[in-house]
């Protein structure tokens, strides 16, 4: 009986750790995307046009930057 309880406890600990890591990764991504988005919104339309981004595409552009950066780091 005790070994079953220990096994369940260890399993729950692993799930908690995985959940925490997933949450932190999601939070980190959200912070990075938000920072890039805010920075790009501060640029004028001409500068955005120079880098090939419209105001409506800023969020998606920021997400692509962050996601590509995460893929390259892995």
Protein Blocks (a to p, Z undefined) as FASTA:
>chain_A
ZZmmmmmmmmmmmmmmmmmmmmmmmmmmmmmmmmmmmmmmmpcfklmmmnopafklmmmm
mmmmmmmmmmmmZZ
